[in-house]
Amino acid sequence: MTVANRPPPPPAATLHARRLARFREAGLYLVTSEALSAGRSTLEIVRAALDAGVTLFQLREKERPLRSLCALAEEARRLTARYGALLIVNDRLDVALAVGADGVHLGQDDLPLPHARRLAPDLILGASTHDTVEAEQAQAEGCSYVNIGPLFPTGTKAWSSAFLGVDGLRAIAPHVCVPFTVMGGIKLHHVPELRAAGATTLAVVTAVTAAPDPGAAARALLTAIRAG
């Protein structure tokens, strides 16, 4: 076959697809909260986790005014980019776009997913879901991944309904065709049962941020997840 007759190469993967491939490989999804970091700054926690091998972060700082959040997001983007890690911003699509983050995570009361997808076709769009109906709707509306939770009692989210537990995860997961994460009160000892239930990406806050040694805690979680 001559060069002239050779078929064209397959199209390069889209930026969204490349980001999502890295997302699938992360295992541990660290969600920040400076208020729950035992007096340490979010950037200190992020640095320690990056050194421990974490490659997926969500900047979730609900107490910060917008200008302060933007400044923090810029610093977090610089740090994560240096390590080749993904950065997802909670709630604020505008901040995610402004700092060149890899995605945004949206709750049930945030910007609707179809609007977010039109504005940001290349971003990873995460959706918080609490039951099968919400998970199926998020997928129909174009999310990149769904978060299933909260699984266990947690102080990071106000919640008046029953926690899902592992049985709830097993009920929802078969209805999910996109990558999914699990969250809510997850500690190191939960990892084996969550992995056995099909969870491959575990999202945590205080299991790392409030630990005496955040880097060691992140490293132990990564090891346990990869062992599953």
C-alpha distance (Angstrom), angle and dihedral (degrees) to the residues before:
residue distance angle dihedral
M1 . . .
T2 3.78 . .
V3 3.77 122.1 .
A4 3.80 88.9 -111.0
N5 3.81 92.0 56.1
R6 3.79 96.6 41.6
P7 3.83 112.2 117.9
P8 3.79 114.9 -111.4
P9 3.80 116.6 -97.2
P10 3.79 117.0 -99.1
P11 3.81 113.3 -89.3
A12 3.78 115.4 -90.2
A13 3.77 115.1 -101.6
T14 3.76 113.1 -93.0
L15 3.78 119.0 -107.2
H16 3.80 88.9 -111.0
A17 3.81 91.4 53.1
R18 3.79 92.1 48.7
R19 3.77 91.4 49.5
L20 3.78 92.1 48.1
A21 3.80 91.6 50.1
R22 3.80 89.1 56.7
F23 3.80 89.5 45.8
R24 3.81 90.9 56.4
E25 3.80 91.0 53.9
A26 3.81 97.4 50.3
G27 3.81 102.0 86.3
L28 3.80 94.5 -174.1
Y29 3.81 121.4 58.5
L30 3.80 111.1 -165.8
V31 3.79 115.3 -156.3
T32 3.79 114.3 -163.8
S33 3.79 130.0 -136.3
E34 3.77 118.5 167.6
A35 3.82 89.6 -166.2
L36 3.81 88.6 61.7
S37 3.79 98.6 42.5
A38 3.81 101.0 96.1
G39 3.80 94.0 -109.6
R40 3.79 95.2 -47.1
S41 3.78 124.5 120.3
T42 3.77 122.6 -108.9
L43 3.79 90.0 -116.7
E44 3.81 90.4 55.3
I45 3.81 89.4 53.2
V46 3.80 92.0 46.9
R47 3.81 92.5 50.1
A48 3.80 92.3 50.0
A49 3.80 92.1 48.1
L50 3.80 93.0 47.3
D51 3.80 89.9 52.4
A52 3.82 87.9 50.8
G53 3.81 91.6 55.2
V54 3.82 103.3 -98.5
T55 3.81 110.6 152.8
L56 3.81 103.0 178.2
F57 3.81 126.2 63.1
Q58 3.77 137.4 171.6
L59 3.80 117.2 -157.5
R60 3.81 103.2 -142.7
E61 3.79 110.9 169.0
K62 3.78 105.1 147.0
E63 3.80 94.9 168.7
R64 3.82 95.6 60.0
P65 3.80 123.2 99.2
L66 3.78 113.2 -119.8
R67 3.81 98.1 -102.9
S68 3.80 91.5 49.1
L69 3.80 90.6 47.2
C70 3.81 90.9 51.8
A71 3.80 91.8 51.7
L72 3.81 91.5 48.7
A73 3.80 91.4 46.3
E74 3.80 91.1 53.4
E75 3.81 90.9 53.1
A76 3.80 92.3 45.1
R77 3.81 90.0 49.7
R78 3.79 91.6 52.3
L79 3.79 91.5 49.5
T80 3.78 96.8 46.0
A81 3.80 93.0 44.2
R82 3.80 90.0 53.6
Y83 3.82 88.6 58.4
G84 3.79 96.0 38.6
A85 3.81 91.2 -114.3
L86 3.79 127.8 146.1
L87 3.81 121.2 -111.2
I88 3.80 121.9 -158.9
V89 3.81 121.5 -176.6
N90 3.79 119.9 -142.3
D91 3.82 117.2 -123.5
R92 3.82 99.1 -24.3
L93 3.78 115.1 95.1
D94 3.80 89.8 172.2
V95 3.79 91.8 58.3
A96 3.80 92.4 45.0
L97 3.79 91.3 53.8
A98 3.79 94.0 42.1
V99 3.81 94.9 56.2
G100 3.81 97.8 36.0
A101 3.80 95.7 -111.3
D102 3.80 121.0 171.4
G103 3.78 96.7 -121.6
V104 3.77 151.9 -20.0
H105 3.79 130.1 -120.4
L106 3.81 115.5 -141.7
G107 3.78 129.2 -162.6
Q108 3.78 127.5 -149.9
D109 3.83 91.6 -90.1
D110 3.81 97.4 43.4
L111 3.81 131.5 91.8
P112 3.84 108.1 -43.9
L113 3.78 113.9 -102.2
P114 3.84 96.6 -120.6
H115 3.81 90.3 55.8
A116 3.79 91.4 47.3
R117 3.80 91.9 49.4
R118 3.80 92.4 51.5
L119 3.79 90.7 50.9
A120 3.81 96.2 42.1
P121 3.82 113.2 25.7
D122 3.81 93.2 165.0
L123 3.79 98.4 49.0
I124 3.78 126.3 97.4
L125 3.80 105.3 -114.4
G126 3.78 115.4 -155.2
A127 3.79 124.3 -168.1
S128 3.79 129.6 -159.2
T129 3.80 110.2 -132.9
H130 3.77 131.3 178.2
D131 3.79 103.8 -176.6
T132 3.79 143.0 14.3
V133 3.81 94.6 -87.5
E134 3.81 93.1 55.3
A135 3.81 92.1 44.6
E136 3.79 92.6 52.0
Q137 3.80 92.3 46.0
A138 3.82 92.4 50.1
Q139 3.78 90.5 52.7
A140 3.79 92.2 48.2
E141 3.80 89.1 51.9
G142 3.80 94.5 54.3
C143 3.79 108.1 -96.7
S144 3.80 119.1 164.0
Y145 3.80 93.7 -144.6
V146 3.78 138.7 -3.8
N147 3.75 127.2 -136.7
I148 3.81 114.5 -141.3
G149 3.78 115.7 -153.7
P150 2.87 171.0 -54.4
L151 3.79 90.1 -81.1
F152 3.81 102.1 170.7
P153 3.81 135.7 17.6
T154 3.78 110.0 -68.3
G155 3.76 138.6 174.6
T156 3.81 94.6 -150.3
K157 3.81 95.4 75.2
A158 3.79 131.4 43.4
W159 3.79 104.6 -125.7
S160 3.80 131.1 169.6
S161 3.81 100.1 173.6
A162 3.79 128.4 78.8
F163 3.79 115.8 -74.2
L164 3.80 112.2 -111.5
G165 3.78 99.4 -129.8
V166 3.77 122.3 -174.7
D167 3.81 91.7 -57.2
G168 3.80 90.1 57.8
L169 3.79 90.1 50.1
R170 3.80 90.6 51.7
A171 3.80 90.2 51.0
I172 3.81 95.7 50.2
A173 3.82 102.4 36.0
P174 3.84 97.2 72.0
H175 3.81 88.8 60.4
V176 3.82 93.3 55.0
C177 3.81 119.2 92.2
V178 3.81 97.8 170.8
P179 3.81 125.3 65.9
F180 3.79 112.7 -73.6
T181 3.76 136.2 -159.7
V182 3.79 128.7 -158.3
M183 3.78 126.2 -142.3
G184 3.77 144.6 168.6
G185 3.78 126.3 92.1
I186 3.81 94.4 -14.3
K187 3.80 115.0 167.3
L188 3.78 132.9 176.4
H189 3.81 93.8 -92.3
H190 3.83 90.9 57.4
V191 3.80 94.0 60.2
P192 3.84 99.9 87.7
E193 3.82 95.0 51.1
L194 3.80 92.5 44.5
R195 3.79 91.9 49.8
A196 3.80 89.4 48.3
A197 3.81 88.6 53.1
G198 3.80 90.7 55.8
A199 3.80 102.4 -96.5
T200 3.80 112.5 142.0
T201 3.82 101.3 167.5
L202 3.79 116.0 52.3
A203 3.81 120.3 -167.8
V204 3.79 118.5 -153.3
V205 3.78 139.1 171.9
T206 3.80 116.6 174.3
A207 3.81 95.1 23.5
V208 3.82 82.9 76.7
T209 3.80 108.5 14.0
A210 3.82 95.3 52.2
A211 3.79 96.8 37.2
P212 3.83 118.3 115.1
D213 3.81 87.6 -121.3
P214 3.83 109.6 25.3
G215 3.79 93.6 -172.9
A216 3.80 93.2 52.6
A217 3.80 90.8 46.0
A218 3.80 91.9 51.6
R219 3.78 91.4 46.9
A220 3.82 92.0 51.3
L221 3.81 91.8 49.9
L222 3.79 92.5 48.8
T223 3.79 91.1 49.8
A224 3.81 92.3 50.0
I225 3.82 93.1 46.8
R226 3.80 92.9 49.5
A227 3.80 91.1 46.8
G228 3.80 90.3 57.9
